[in-house]
Amino acid sequence: MSGILQAGSRLAVIAIFAMISSFASAQTTETKRDAGGFPAPTVALERGRTVYVLNACHFCHGIDLTGATMGAADLMHSPLVGADEKGNIIGAVVLSGKPNLQTAMPQYPDLTKAQIEDLAAYIHYLRQVGRYKELTGPTQPGGGDAKAGEDYFRANCSNCHSMTSDLAGVAKKYDGATLRSRLLRPGLAITPEGSDAIAAGRKQHLKLLERYSDEDVQNLLAYLKSAKQ
């Protein structure tokens, strides 16, 4: 009987290891890079990536927006793209193209409204990832104008945040790198699908992340560190 039990235990262990190996293999497959970059983290963003890749946007703008070639627009830093809402600006350009001699961007008049919205959401996602990397890089300058940071805070942040309430003492709670990271992207980087109702604040932060200049961030950090707390 004990032999049977021992054999059963060995089989159970083997089965568990097989399951772990299978799971690890699936995870590796899911994150494997292809010709259009890495799979997107949500189903909706993957739809947008499909539109981006199948229409060859990555050939001119890069798989992560950093490889603009042949005179293509820098979508990572474009204020026009930053002002887009659900494809209202991106869609106009994509549908009509830019048939000039410098960029010769083709038009894509057959894309549906849903495809345009998915494409725009994916481009915004790439911008948010890229700008976060740039603004948290190892060569970030110091300094900053606390008064300019206060003005920016009042114009863009004060509807939801207060230096005497939720942000009281915030500069004392974190080291410089962590404070910068939480300023740029508090909470999750990706909004879980189906949670739009609770994600309004996160979406607003991600919009700001796309639009921050290096100077904006330095000024905001200077203000957070200098405010009476």
PyMOL commands that place a pseudoatom at each C-alpha (Angstrom):
pseudoatom trace, name=CA, resn=MET, resi=1, chain=A, elem=C, hetatm=0, pos=[0.000, 0.000, 0.000]
pseudoatom trace, name=CA, resn=SER, resi=2, chain=A, elem=C, hetatm=0, pos=[2.782, 2.433, 0.937]
pseudoatom trace, name=CA, resn=GLY, resi=3, chain=A, elem=C, hetatm=0, pos=[4.415, 1.765, -2.430]
pseudoatom trace, name=CA, resn=ILE, resi=4, chain=A, elem=C, hetatm=0, pos=[1.216, 2.639, -4.209]
pseudoatom trace, name=CA, resn=LEU, resi=5, chain=A, elem=C, hetatm=0, pos=[0.902, 5.847, -2.184]
pseudoatom trace, name=CA, resn=GLN, resi=6, chain=A, elem=C, hetatm=0, pos=[4.501, 6.794, -2.910]
pseudoatom trace, name=CA, resn=ALA, resi=7, chain=A, elem=C, hetatm=0, pos=[3.986, 6.163, -6.609]
pseudoatom trace, name=CA, resn=GLY, resi=8, chain=A, elem=C, hetatm=0, pos=[0.829, 8.267, -6.511]
pseudoatom trace, name=CA, resn=SER, resi=9, chain=A, elem=C, hetatm=0, pos=[2.690, 11.076, -4.787]
pseudoatom trace, name=CA, resn=ARG, resi=10, chain=A, elem=C, hetatm=0, pos=[5.402, 10.959, -7.430]
pseudoatom trace, name=CA, resn=LEU, resi=11, chain=A, elem=C, hetatm=0, pos=[2.805, 11.144, -10.179]
pseudoatom trace, name=CA, resn=ALA, resi=12, chain=A, elem=C, hetatm=0, pos=[1.145, 14.102, -8.485]
pseudoatom trace, name=CA, resn=VAL, resi=13, chain=A, elem=C, hetatm=0, pos=[4.464, 15.947, -8.239]
pseudoatom trace, name=CA, resn=ILE, resi=14, chain=A, elem=C, hetatm=0, pos=[5.203, 15.210, -11.901]
pseudoatom trace, name=CA, resn=ALA, resi=15, chain=A, elem=C, hetatm=0, pos=[1.760, 16.497, -12.876]
pseudoatom trace, name=CA, resn=ILE, resi=16, chain=A, elem=C, hetatm=0, pos=[2.268, 19.704, -10.892]
pseudoatom trace, name=CA, resn=PHE, resi=17, chain=A, elem=C, hetatm=0, pos=[5.652, 20.314, -12.532]
pseudoatom trace, name=CA, resn=ALA, resi=18, chain=A, elem=C, hetatm=0, pos=[4.109, 19.659, -15.929]
pseudoatom trace, name=CA, resn=MET, resi=19, chain=A, elem=C, hetatm=0, pos=[1.391, 22.201, -15.229]
pseudoatom trace, name=CA, resn=ILE, resi=20, chain=A, elem=C, hetatm=0, pos=[3.979, 24.778, -14.080]
pseudoatom trace, name=CA, resn=SER, resi=21, chain=A, elem=C, hetatm=0, pos=[6.106, 24.154, -17.182]
pseudoatom trace, name=CA, resn=SER, resi=22, chain=A, elem=C, hetatm=0, pos=[3.068, 24.464, -19.416]
pseudoatom trace, name=CA, resn=PHE, resi=23, chain=A, elem=C, hetatm=0, pos=[2.056, 27.735, -17.735]
pseudoatom trace, name=CA, resn=ALA, resi=24, chain=A, elem=C, hetatm=0, pos=[5.578, 29.141, -18.033]
pseudoatom trace, name=CA, resn=SER, resi=25, chain=A, elem=C, hetatm=0, pos=[5.683, 28.164, -21.686]
pseudoatom trace, name=CA, resn=ALA, resi=26, chain=A, elem=C, hetatm=0, pos=[2.357, 29.876, -22.316]
pseudoatom trace, name=CA, resn=GLN, resi=27, chain=A, elem=C, hetatm=0, pos=[3.575, 33.022, -20.551]
pseudoatom trace, name=CA, resn=THR, resi=28, chain=A, elem=C, hetatm=0, pos=[6.730, 33.044, -22.673]
pseudoatom trace, name=CA, resn=THR, resi=29, chain=A, elem=C, hetatm=0, pos=[4.672, 32.630, -25.848]
pseudoatom trace, name=CA, resn=GLU, resi=30, chain=A, elem=C, hetatm=0, pos=[2.337, 35.451, -24.855]
pseudoatom trace, name=CA, resn=THR, resi=31, chain=A, elem=C, hetatm=0, pos=[5.185, 37.907, -24.380]
pseudoatom trace, name=CA, resn=LYS, resi=32, chain=A, elem=C, hetatm=0, pos=[7.220, 36.869, -27.407]
pseudoatom trace, name=CA, resn=ARG, resi=33, chain=A, elem=C, hetatm=0, pos=[8.070, 39.734, -29.739]
pseudoatom trace, name=CA, resn=ASP, resi=34, chain=A, elem=C, hetatm=0, pos=[6.853, 39.613, -33.328]
pseudoatom trace, name=CA, resn=ALA, resi=35, chain=A, elem=C, hetatm=0, pos=[7.307, 41.854, -36.378]
pseudoatom trace, name=CA, resn=GLY, resi=36, chain=A, elem=C, hetatm=0, pos=[4.950, 44.416, -34.864]
pseudoatom trace, name=CA, resn=GLY, resi=37, chain=A, elem=C, hetatm=0, pos=[6.481, 44.533, -31.393]
pseudoatom trace, name=CA, resn=PHE, resi=38, chain=A, elem=C, hetatm=0, pos=[5.092, 42.886, -28.272]
pseudoatom trace, name=CA, resn=PRO, resi=39, chain=A, elem=C, hetatm=0, pos=[1.474, 41.816, -27.784]
pseudoatom trace, name=CA, resn=ALA, resi=40, chain=A, elem=C, hetatm=0, pos=[-0.556, 44.530, -26.064]
pseudoatom trace, name=CA, resn=PRO, resi=41, chain=A, elem=C, hetatm=0, pos=[-1.689, 44.001, -22.452]
pseudoatom trace, name=CA, resn=THR, resi=42, chain=A, elem=C, hetatm=0, pos=[-5.454, 44.074, -23.097]
pseudoatom trace, name=CA, resn=VAL, resi=43, chain=A, elem=C, hetatm=0, pos=[-7.771, 42.712, -25.775]
pseudoatom trace, name=CA, resn=ALA, resi=44, chain=A, elem=C, hetatm=0, pos=[-8.834, 46.210, -26.834]
pseudoatom trace, name=CA, resn=LEU, resi=45, chain=A, elem=C, hetatm=0, pos=[-5.242, 47.444, -27.157]
pseudoatom trace, name=CA, resn=GLU, resi=46, chain=A, elem=C, hetatm=0, pos=[-4.311, 44.328, -29.107]
pseudoatom trace, name=CA, resn=ARG, resi=47, chain=A, elem=C, hetatm=0, pos=[-7.068, 45.196, -31.581]
pseudoatom trace, name=CA, resn=GLY, resi=48, chain=A, elem=C, hetatm=0, pos=[-5.447, 48.603, -31.967]
pseudoatom trace, name=CA, resn=ARG, resi=49, chain=A, elem=C, hetatm=0, pos=[-2.026, 47.048, -32.425]
pseudoatom trace, name=CA, resn=THR, resi=50, chain=A, elem=C, hetatm=0, pos=[-3.469, 44.846, -35.165]
pseudoatom trace, name=CA, resn=VAL, resi=51, chain=A, elem=C, hetatm=0, pos=[-4.743, 47.909, -37.038]
pseudoatom trace, name=CA, resn=TYR, resi=52, chain=A, elem=C, hetatm=0, pos=[-1.386, 49.650, -36.514]
pseudoatom trace, name=CA, resn=VAL, resi=53, chain=A, elem=C, hetatm=0, pos=[0.650, 46.724, -37.834]
pseudoatom trace, name=CA, resn=LEU, resi=54, chain=A, elem=C, hetatm=0, pos=[-1.600, 45.495, -40.647]
pseudoatom trace, name=CA, resn=ASN, resi=55, chain=A, elem=C, hetatm=0, pos=[-1.696, 49.005, -42.100]
pseudoatom trace, name=CA, resn=ALA, resi=56, chain=A, elem=C, hetatm=0, pos=[2.106, 49.228, -41.878]
pseudoatom trace, name=CA, resn=CYS, resi=57, chain=A, elem=C, hetatm=0, pos=[2.124, 52.238, -39.539]
pseudoatom trace, name=CA, resn=HIS, resi=58, chain=A, elem=C, hetatm=0, pos=[5.137, 50.730, -37.764]
pseudoatom trace, name=CA, resn=PHE, resi=59, chain=A, elem=C, hetatm=0, pos=[7.291, 50.910, -40.878]
pseudoatom trace, name=CA, resn=CYS, resi=60, chain=A, elem=C, hetatm=0, pos=[7.362, 54.711, -40.721]
pseudoatom trace, name=CA, resn=HIS, resi=61, chain=A, elem=C, hetatm=0, pos=[6.536, 55.500, -37.071]
pseudoatom trace, name=CA, resn=GLY, resi=62, chain=A, elem=C, hetatm=0, pos=[8.277, 52.546, -35.403]
pseudoatom trace, name=CA, resn=ILE, resi=63, chain=A, elem=C, hetatm=0, pos=[6.832, 49.687, -33.400]
pseudoatom trace, name=CA, resn=ASP, resi=64, chain=A, elem=C, hetatm=0, pos=[6.979, 51.853, -30.262]
pseudoatom trace, name=CA, resn=LEU, resi=65, chain=A, elem=C, hetatm=0, pos=[6.708, 55.319, -31.917]
pseudoatom trace, name=CA, resn=THR, resi=66, chain=A, elem=C, hetatm=0, pos=[10.449, 55.933, -31.508]
pseudoatom trace, name=CA, resn=GLY, resi=67, chain=A, elem=C, hetatm=0, pos=[11.581, 54.864, -34.958]
pseudoatom trace, name=CA, resn=ALA, resi=68, chain=A, elem=C, hetatm=0, pos=[10.074, 57.586, -37.160]
pseudoatom trace, name=CA, resn=THR, resi=69, chain=A, elem=C, hetatm=0, pos=[11.668, 57.434, -40.625]
pseudoatom trace, name=CA, resn=MET, resi=70, chain=A, elem=C, hetatm=0, pos=[11.225, 58.954, -44.097]
pseudoatom trace, name=CA, resn=GLY, resi=71, chain=A, elem=C, hetatm=0, pos=[9.974, 62.246, -42.678]
pseudoatom trace, name=CA, resn=ALA, resi=72, chain=A, elem=C, hetatm=0, pos=[7.187, 60.607, -40.661]
pseudoatom trace, name=CA, resn=ALA, resi=73, chain=A, elem=C, hetatm=0, pos=[5.764, 62.589, -37.752]
pseudoatom trace, name=CA, resn=ASP, resi=74, chain=A, elem=C, hetatm=0, pos=[7.122, 61.996, -34.258]
pseudoatom trace, name=CA, resn=LEU, resi=75, chain=A, elem=C, hetatm=0, pos=[3.961, 60.563, -32.737]
pseudoatom trace, name=CA, resn=MET, resi=76, chain=A, elem=C, hetatm=0, pos=[5.629, 60.193, -29.335]
pseudoatom trace, name=CA, resn=HIS, resi=77, chain=A, elem=C, hetatm=0, pos=[5.947, 63.955, -28.810]
pseudoatom trace, name=CA, resn=SER, resi=78, chain=A, elem=C, hetatm=0, pos=[3.325, 65.396, -31.147]
pseudoatom trace, name=CA, resn=PRO, resi=79, chain=A, elem=C, hetatm=0, pos=[1.075, 67.957, -29.359]
pseudoatom trace, name=CA, resn=LEU, resi=80, chain=A, elem=C, hetatm=0, pos=[-1.562, 67.202, -31.986]
pseudoatom trace, name=CA, resn=VAL, resi=81, chain=A, elem=C, hetatm=0, pos=[-1.671, 63.538, -30.988]
pseudoatom trace, name=CA, resn=GLY, resi=82, chain=A, elem=C, hetatm=0, pos=[-1.651, 64.569, -27.336]
pseudoatom trace, name=CA, resn=ALA, resi=83, chain=A, elem=C, hetatm=0, pos=[-4.842, 66.576, -27.893]
pseudoatom trace, name=CA, resn=ASP, resi=84, chain=A, elem=C, hetatm=0, pos=[-6.625, 63.630, -29.530]
pseudoatom trace, name=CA, resn=GLU, resi=85, chain=A, elem=C, hetatm=0, pos=[-9.722, 62.195, -27.870]
pseudoatom trace, name=CA, resn=LYS, resi=86, chain=A, elem=C, hetatm=0, pos=[-10.834, 58.717, -29.009]
pseudoatom trace, name=CA, resn=GLY, resi=87, chain=A, elem=C, hetatm=0, pos=[-9.405, 59.221, -32.479]
pseudoatom trace, name=CA, resn=ASN, resi=88, chain=A, elem=C, hetatm=0, pos=[-11.073, 62.543, -33.308]
pseudoatom trace, name=CA, resn=ILE, resi=89, chain=A, elem=C, hetatm=0, pos=[-7.742, 64.033, -34.458]
pseudoatom trace, name=CA, resn=ILE, resi=90, chain=A, elem=C, hetatm=0, pos=[-5.764, 60.908, -35.315]
pseudoatom trace, name=CA, resn=GLY, resi=91, chain=A, elem=C, hetatm=0, pos=[-8.691, 59.577, -37.358]
pseudoatom trace, name=CA, resn=ALA, resi=92, chain=A, elem=C, hetatm=0, pos=[-8.934, 62.703, -39.496]
pseudoatom trace, name=CA, resn=VAL, resi=93, chain=A, elem=C, hetatm=0, pos=[-5.282, 62.362, -40.512]
pseudoatom trace, name=CA, resn=VAL, resi=94, chain=A, elem=C, hetatm=0, pos=[-5.427, 58.596, -41.022]
pseudoatom trace, name=CA, resn=LEU, resi=95, chain=A, elem=C, hetatm=0, pos=[-8.562, 58.689, -43.164]
pseudoatom trace, name=CA, resn=SER, resi=96, chain=A, elem=C, hetatm=0, pos=[-7.408, 61.534, -45.448]
pseudoatom trace, name=CA, resn=GLY, resi=97, chain=A, elem=C, hetatm=0, pos=[-3.642, 60.916, -45.400]
pseudoatom trace, name=CA, resn=LYS, resi=98, chain=A, elem=C, hetatm=0, pos=[-0.961, 63.521, -45.936]
pseudoatom trace, name=CA, resn=PRO, resi=99, chain=A, elem=C, hetatm=0, pos=[-0.187, 63.414, -49.663]
pseudoatom trace, name=CA, resn=ASN, resi=100, chain=A, elem=C, hetatm=0, pos=[2.686, 65.871, -49.700]
pseudoatom trace, name=CA, resn=LEU, resi=101, chain=A, elem=C, hetatm=0, pos=[6.199, 65.298, -50.968]
pseudoatom trace, name=CA, resn=GLN, resi=102, chain=A, elem=C, hetatm=0, pos=[7.814, 65.181, -47.526]
pseudoatom trace, name=CA, resn=THR, resi=103, chain=A, elem=C, hetatm=0, pos=[5.790, 62.484, -45.780]
pseudoatom trace, name=CA, resn=ALA, resi=104, chain=A, elem=C, hetatm=0, pos=[3.535, 61.007, -48.474]
pseudoatom trace, name=CA, resn=MET, resi=105, chain=A, elem=C, hetatm=0, pos=[1.414, 59.333, -45.823]
pseudoatom trace, name=CA, resn=PRO, resi=106, chain=A, elem=C, hetatm=0, pos=[-1.244, 57.234, -47.554]
pseudoatom trace, name=CA, resn=GLN, resi=107, chain=A, elem=C, hetatm=0, pos=[-4.915, 57.534, -46.730]
pseudoatom trace, name=CA, resn=TYR, resi=108, chain=A, elem=C, hetatm=0, pos=[-6.931, 54.733, -45.152]
pseudoatom trace, name=CA, resn=PRO, resi=109, chain=A, elem=C, hetatm=0, pos=[-10.544, 55.612, -45.979]
pseudoatom trace, name=CA, resn=ASP, resi=110, chain=A, elem=C, hetatm=0, pos=[-11.828, 52.066, -45.392]
pseudoatom trace, name=CA, resn=LEU, resi=111, chain=A, elem=C, hetatm=0, pos=[-11.055, 51.996, -41.670]
pseudoatom trace, name=CA, resn=THR, resi=112, chain=A, elem=C, hetatm=0, pos=[-14.196, 51.962, -39.544]
pseudoatom trace, name=CA, resn=LYS, resi=113, chain=A, elem=C, hetatm=0, pos=[-14.906, 54.276, -36.618]
pseudoatom trace, name=CA, resn=ALA, resi=114, chain=A, elem=C, hetatm=0, pos=[-14.260, 51.390, -34.219]
pseudoatom trace, name=CA, resn=GLN, resi=115, chain=A, elem=C, hetatm=0, pos=[-10.913, 50.623, -35.861]
pseudoatom trace, name=CA, resn=ILE, resi=116, chain=A, elem=C, hetatm=0, pos=[-9.901, 54.278, -35.657]
pseudoatom trace, name=CA, resn=GLU, resi=117, chain=A, elem=C, hetatm=0, pos=[-10.763, 54.363, -31.957]
pseudoatom trace, name=CA, resn=ASP, resi=118, chain=A, elem=C, hetatm=0, pos=[-8.793, 51.165, -31.324]
pseudoatom trace, name=CA, resn=LEU, resi=119, chain=A, elem=C, hetatm=0, pos=[-5.825, 52.509, -33.302]
pseudoatom trace, name=CA, resn=ALA, resi=120, chain=A, elem=C, hetatm=0, pos=[-5.885, 55.809, -31.395]
pseudoatom trace, name=CA, resn=ALA, resi=121, chain=A, elem=C, hetatm=0, pos=[-6.078, 54.015, -28.034]
pseudoatom trace, name=CA, resn=TYR, resi=122, chain=A, elem=C, hetatm=0, pos=[-3.031, 51.929, -28.970]
pseudoatom trace, name=CA, resn=ILE, resi=123, chain=A, elem=C, hetatm=0, pos=[-1.041, 54.992, -30.059]
pseudoatom trace, name=CA, resn=HIS, resi=124, chain=A, elem=C, hetatm=0, pos=[-1.904, 56.720, -26.773]
pseudoatom trace, name=CA, resn=TYR, resi=125, chain=A, elem=C, hetatm=0, pos=[-0.798, 53.609, -24.889]
pseudoatom trace, name=CA, resn=LEU, resi=126, chain=A, elem=C, hetatm=0, pos=[2.566, 53.617, -26.695]
pseudoatom trace, name=CA, resn=ARG, resi=127, chain=A, elem=C, hetatm=0, pos=[2.975, 57.320, -25.895]
pseudoatom trace, name=CA, resn=GLN, resi=128, chain=A, elem=C, hetatm=0, pos=[2.257, 56.749, -22.213]
pseudoatom trace, name=CA, resn=VAL, resi=129, chain=A, elem=C, hetatm=0, pos=[4.780, 53.915, -22.004]
pseudoatom trace, name=CA, resn=GLY, resi=130, chain=A, elem=C, hetatm=0, pos=[7.398, 55.859, -23.944]
pseudoatom trace, name=CA, resn=ARG, resi=131, chain=A, elem=C, hetatm=0, pos=[7.006, 59.162, -22.122]
pseudoatom trace, name=CA, resn=TYR, resi=132, chain=A, elem=C, hetatm=0, pos=[7.139, 57.410, -18.747]
pseudoatom trace, name=CA, resn=LYS, resi=133, chain=A, elem=C, hetatm=0, pos=[10.472, 55.837, -19.728]
pseudoatom trace, name=CA, resn=GLU, resi=134, chain=A, elem=C, hetatm=0, pos=[11.825, 59.174, -20.920]
pseudoatom trace, name=CA, resn=LEU, resi=135, chain=A, elem=C, hetatm=0, pos=[10.696, 61.122, -17.865]
pseudoatom trace, name=CA, resn=THR, resi=136, chain=A, elem=C, hetatm=0, pos=[12.068, 58.560, -15.400]
pseudoatom trace, name=CA, resn=GLY, resi=137, chain=A, elem=C, hetatm=0, pos=[15.370, 58.049, -17.195]
pseudoatom trace, name=CA, resn=PRO, resi=138, chain=A, elem=C, hetatm=0, pos=[18.694, 58.176, -15.327]
pseudoatom trace, name=CA, resn=THR, resi=139, chain=A, elem=C, hetatm=0, pos=[19.713, 61.578, -16.721]
pseudoatom trace, name=CA, resn=GLN, resi=140, chain=A, elem=C, hetatm=0, pos=[16.780, 63.662, -15.478]
pseudoatom trace, name=CA, resn=PRO, resi=141, chain=A, elem=C, hetatm=0, pos=[17.842, 67.244, -14.611]
pseudoatom trace, name=CA, resn=GLY, resi=142, chain=A, elem=C, hetatm=0, pos=[17.404, 68.702, -11.145]
pseudoatom trace, name=CA, resn=GLY, resi=143, chain=A, elem=C, hetatm=0, pos=[16.063, 72.077, -10.133]
pseudoatom trace, name=CA, resn=GLY, resi=144, chain=A, elem=C, hetatm=0, pos=[12.700, 73.354, -11.243]
pseudoatom trace, name=CA, resn=ASP, resi=145, chain=A, elem=C, hetatm=0, pos=[10.623, 76.462, -10.546]
pseudoatom trace, name=CA, resn=ALA, resi=146, chain=A, elem=C, hetatm=0, pos=[8.311, 75.905, -7.579]
pseudoatom trace, name=CA, resn=LYS, resi=147, chain=A, elem=C, hetatm=0, pos=[6.094, 78.872, -8.484]
pseudoatom trace, name=CA, resn=ALA, resi=148, chain=A, elem=C, hetatm=0, pos=[5.630, 77.604, -12.030]
pseudoatom trace, name=CA, resn=GLY, resi=149, chain=A, elem=C, hetatm=0, pos=[4.906, 74.182, -10.555]
pseudoatom trace, name=CA, resn=GLU, resi=150, chain=A, elem=C, hetatm=0, pos=[2.227, 75.659, -8.299]
pseudoatom trace, name=CA, resn=ASP, resi=151, chain=A, elem=C, hetatm=0, pos=[0.614, 77.380, -11.280]
pseudoatom trace, name=CA, resn=TYR, resi=152, chain=A, elem=C, hetatm=0, pos=[0.598, 74.102, -13.203]
pseudoatom trace, name=CA, resn=PHE, resi=153, chain=A, elem=C, hetatm=0, pos=[-0.816, 72.263, -10.199]
pseudoatom trace, name=CA, resn=ARG, resi=154, chain=A, elem=C, hetatm=0, pos=[-3.648, 74.773, -9.764]
pseudoatom trace, name=CA, resn=ALA, resi=155, chain=A, elem=C, hetatm=0, pos=[-4.535, 74.597, -13.462]
pseudoatom trace, name=CA, resn=ASN, resi=156, chain=A, elem=C, hetatm=0, pos=[-4.358, 70.829, -13.904]
pseudoatom trace, name=CA, resn=CYS, resi=157, chain=A, elem=C, hetatm=0, pos=[-4.415, 69.011, -10.567]
pseudoatom trace, name=CA, resn=SER, resi=158, chain=A, elem=C, hetatm=0, pos=[-6.275, 71.019, -7.928]
pseudoatom trace, name=CA, resn=ASN, resi=159, chain=A, elem=C, hetatm=0, pos=[-9.744, 69.789, -8.922]
pseudoatom trace, name=CA, resn=CYS, resi=160, chain=A, elem=C, hetatm=0, pos=[-8.829, 66.371, -7.509]
pseudoatom trace, name=CA, resn=HIS, resi=161, chain=A, elem=C, hetatm=0, pos=[-5.844, 66.971, -5.221]
pseudoatom trace, name=CA, resn=SER, resi=162, chain=A, elem=C, hetatm=0, pos=[-4.922, 69.280, -2.350]
pseudoatom trace, name=CA, resn=MET, resi=163, chain=A, elem=C, hetatm=0, pos=[-1.557, 69.957, -0.739]
pseudoatom trace, name=CA, resn=THR, resi=164, chain=A, elem=C, hetatm=0, pos=[-3.303, 70.229, 2.623]
pseudoatom trace, name=CA, resn=SER, resi=165, chain=A, elem=C, hetatm=0, pos=[-5.359, 67.044, 2.273]
pseudoatom trace, name=CA, resn=ASP, resi=166, chain=A, elem=C, hetatm=0, pos=[-4.515, 63.951, 0.206]
pseudoatom trace, name=CA, resn=LEU, resi=167, chain=A, elem=C, hetatm=0, pos=[-1.036, 65.222, -0.762]
pseudoatom trace, name=CA, resn=ALA, resi=168, chain=A, elem=C, hetatm=0, pos=[-0.101, 66.601, 2.661]
pseudoatom trace, name=CA, resn=GLY, resi=169, chain=A, elem=C, hetatm=0, pos=[3.471, 65.559, 3.452]
pseudoatom trace, name=CA, resn=VAL, resi=170, chain=A, elem=C, hetatm=0, pos=[3.836, 63.659, 0.181]
pseudoatom trace, name=CA, resn=ALA, resi=171, chain=A, elem=C, hetatm=0, pos=[7.427, 64.818, -0.446]
pseudoatom trace, name=CA, resn=LYS, resi=172, chain=A, elem=C, hetatm=0, pos=[8.471, 63.393, 2.923]
pseudoatom trace, name=CA, resn=LYS, resi=173, chain=A, elem=C, hetatm=0, pos=[6.946, 59.986, 2.250]
pseudoatom trace, name=CA, resn=TYR, resi=174, chain=A, elem=C, hetatm=0, pos=[9.002, 59.074, -0.821]
pseudoatom trace, name=CA, resn=ASP, resi=175, chain=A, elem=C, hetatm=0, pos=[12.524, 59.371, -2.142]
pseudoatom trace, name=CA, resn=GLY, resi=176, chain=A, elem=C, hetatm=0, pos=[13.055, 61.495, -5.250]
pseudoatom trace, name=CA, resn=ALA, resi=177, chain=A, elem=C, hetatm=0, pos=[12.745, 58.689, -7.805]
pseudoatom trace, name=CA, resn=THR, resi=178, chain=A, elem=C, hetatm=0, pos=[9.601, 57.251, -6.220]
pseudoatom trace, name=CA, resn=LEU, resi=179, chain=A, elem=C, hetatm=0, pos=[7.990, 60.680, -5.938]
pseudoatom trace, name=CA, resn=ARG, resi=180, chain=A, elem=C, hetatm=0, pos=[8.661, 61.297, -9.629]
pseudoatom trace, name=CA, resn=SER, resi=181, chain=A, elem=C, hetatm=0, pos=[7.225, 57.904, -10.567]
pseudoatom trace, name=CA, resn=ARG, resi=182, chain=A, elem=C, hetatm=0, pos=[4.051, 58.418, -8.523]
pseudoatom trace, name=CA, resn=LEU, resi=183, chain=A, elem=C, hetatm=0, pos=[3.621, 61.905, -9.951]
pseudoatom trace, name=CA, resn=LEU, resi=184, chain=A, elem=C, hetatm=0, pos=[3.815, 60.598, -13.499]
pseudoatom trace, name=CA, resn=ARG, resi=185, chain=A, elem=C, hetatm=0, pos=[1.804, 57.387, -13.189]
pseudoatom trace, name=CA, resn=PRO, resi=186, chain=A, elem=C, hetatm=0, pos=[0.088, 56.703, -9.868]
pseudoatom trace, name=CA, resn=GLY, resi=187, chain=A, elem=C, hetatm=0, pos=[-1.658, 53.362, -9.626]
pseudoatom trace, name=CA, resn=LEU, resi=188, chain=A, elem=C, hetatm=0, pos=[-1.776, 50.858, -12.456]
pseudoatom trace, name=CA, resn=ALA, resi=189, chain=A, elem=C, hetatm=0, pos=[-0.213, 51.619, -15.815]
pseudoatom trace, name=CA, resn=ILE, resi=190, chain=A, elem=C, hetatm=0, pos=[-3.097, 49.930, -17.622]
pseudoatom trace, name=CA, resn=THR, resi=191, chain=A, elem=C, hetatm=0, pos=[-6.777, 50.382, -16.848]
pseudoatom trace, name=CA, resn=PRO, resi=192, chain=A, elem=C, hetatm=0, pos=[-8.358, 46.935, -16.386]
pseudoatom trace, name=CA, resn=GLU, resi=193, chain=A, elem=C, hetatm=0, pos=[-11.004, 46.298, -19.022]
pseudoatom trace, name=CA, resn=GLY, resi=194, chain=A, elem=C, hetatm=0, pos=[-14.545, 46.824, -17.834]
pseudoatom trace, name=CA, resn=SER, resi=195, chain=A, elem=C, hetatm=0, pos=[-13.551, 49.248, -15.050]
pseudoatom trace, name=CA, resn=ASP, resi=196, chain=A, elem=C, hetatm=0, pos=[-14.100, 52.576, -16.814]
pseudoatom trace, name=CA, resn=ALA, resi=197, chain=A, elem=C, hetatm=0, pos=[-16.340, 53.896, -14.059]
pseudoatom trace, name=CA, resn=ILE, resi=198, chain=A, elem=C, hetatm=0, pos=[-13.556, 53.774, -11.471]
pseudoatom trace, name=CA, resn=ALA, resi=199, chain=A, elem=C, hetatm=0, pos=[-10.717, 54.751, -13.783]
pseudoatom trace, name=CA, resn=ALA, resi=200, chain=A, elem=C, hetatm=0, pos=[-11.500, 58.414, -14.542]
pseudoatom trace, name=CA, resn=GLY, resi=201, chain=A, elem=C, hetatm=0, pos=[-8.733, 59.725, -12.290]
pseudoatom trace, name=CA, resn=ARG, resi=202, chain=A, elem=C, hetatm=0, pos=[-6.188, 57.281, -13.687]
pseudoatom trace, name=CA, resn=LYS, resi=203, chain=A, elem=C, hetatm=0, pos=[-7.118, 58.236, -17.240]
pseudoatom trace, name=CA, resn=GLN, resi=204, chain=A, elem=C, hetatm=0, pos=[-6.593, 61.916, -16.430]
pseudoatom trace, name=CA, resn=HIS, resi=205, chain=A, elem=C, hetatm=0, pos=[-3.126, 61.160, -15.059]
pseudoatom trace, name=CA, resn=LEU, resi=206, chain=A, elem=C, hetatm=0, pos=[-2.261, 59.210, -18.199]
pseudoatom trace, name=CA, resn=LYS, resi=207, chain=A, elem=C, hetatm=0, pos=[-3.403, 62.133, -20.359]
pseudoatom trace, name=CA, resn=LEU, resi=208, chain=A, elem=C, hetatm=0, pos=[-1.096, 64.434, -18.417]
pseudoatom trace, name=CA, resn=LEU, resi=209, chain=A, elem=C, hetatm=0, pos=[1.715, 61.897, -18.772]
pseudoatom trace, name=CA, resn=GLU, resi=210, chain=A, elem=C, hetatm=0, pos=[1.429, 62.174, -22.554]
pseudoatom trace, name=CA, resn=ARG, resi=211, chain=A, elem=C, hetatm=0, pos=[1.501, 65.967, -22.433]
pseudoatom trace, name=CA, resn=TYR, resi=212, chain=A, elem=C, hetatm=0, pos=[4.114, 66.744, -19.774]
pseudoatom trace, name=CA, resn=SER, resi=213, chain=A, elem=C, hetatm=0, pos=[7.251, 68.518, -20.849]
pseudoatom trace, name=CA, resn=ASP, resi=214, chain=A, elem=C, hetatm=0, pos=[10.468, 67.829, -18.941]
pseudoatom trace, name=CA, resn=GLU, resi=215, chain=A, elem=C, hetatm=0, pos=[10.125, 71.330, -17.482]
pseudoatom trace, name=CA, resn=ASP, resi=216, chain=A, elem=C, hetatm=0, pos=[6.557, 70.696, -16.291]
pseudoatom trace, name=CA, resn=VAL, resi=217, chain=A, elem=C, hetatm=0, pos=[7.702, 67.662, -14.303]
pseudoatom trace, name=CA, resn=GLN, resi=218, chain=A, elem=C, hetatm=0, pos=[10.677, 69.457, -12.760]
pseudoatom trace, name=CA, resn=ASN, resi=219, chain=A, elem=C, hetatm=0, pos=[8.486, 72.393, -11.750]
pseudoatom trace, name=CA, resn=LEU, resi=220, chain=A, elem=C, hetatm=0, pos=[5.818, 70.154, -10.213]
pseudoatom trace, name=CA, resn=LEU, resi=221, chain=A, elem=C, hetatm=0, pos=[8.428, 68.245, -8.210]
pseudoatom trace, name=CA, resn=ALA, resi=222, chain=A, elem=C, hetatm=0, pos=[9.927, 71.513, -6.994]
pseudoatom trace, name=CA, resn=TYR, resi=223, chain=A, elem=C, hetatm=0, pos=[6.480, 72.640, -5.854]
pseudoatom trace, name=CA, resn=LEU, resi=224, chain=A, elem=C, hetatm=0, pos=[5.712, 69.366, -4.067]
pseudoatom trace, name=CA, resn=LYS, resi=225, chain=A, elem=C, hetatm=0, pos=[9.046, 69.564, -2.226]
pseudoatom trace, name=CA, resn=SER, resi=226, chain=A, elem=C, hetatm=0, pos=[8.735, 73.222, -1.301]
pseudoatom trace, name=CA, resn=ALA, resi=227, chain=A, elem=C, hetatm=0, pos=[5.085, 73.390, -0.213]
pseudoatom trace, name=CA, resn=LYS, resi=228, chain=A, elem=C, hetatm=0, pos=[4.477, 73.792, 3.527]
pseudoatom trace, name=CA, resn=GLN, resi=229, chain=A, elem=C, hetatm=0, pos=[3.513, 70.388, 4.811]
for i in range(1, 229): cmd.bond("trace and resi %d" % i, "trace and resi %d" % (i + 1))
show_as sticks, trace
zoom trace
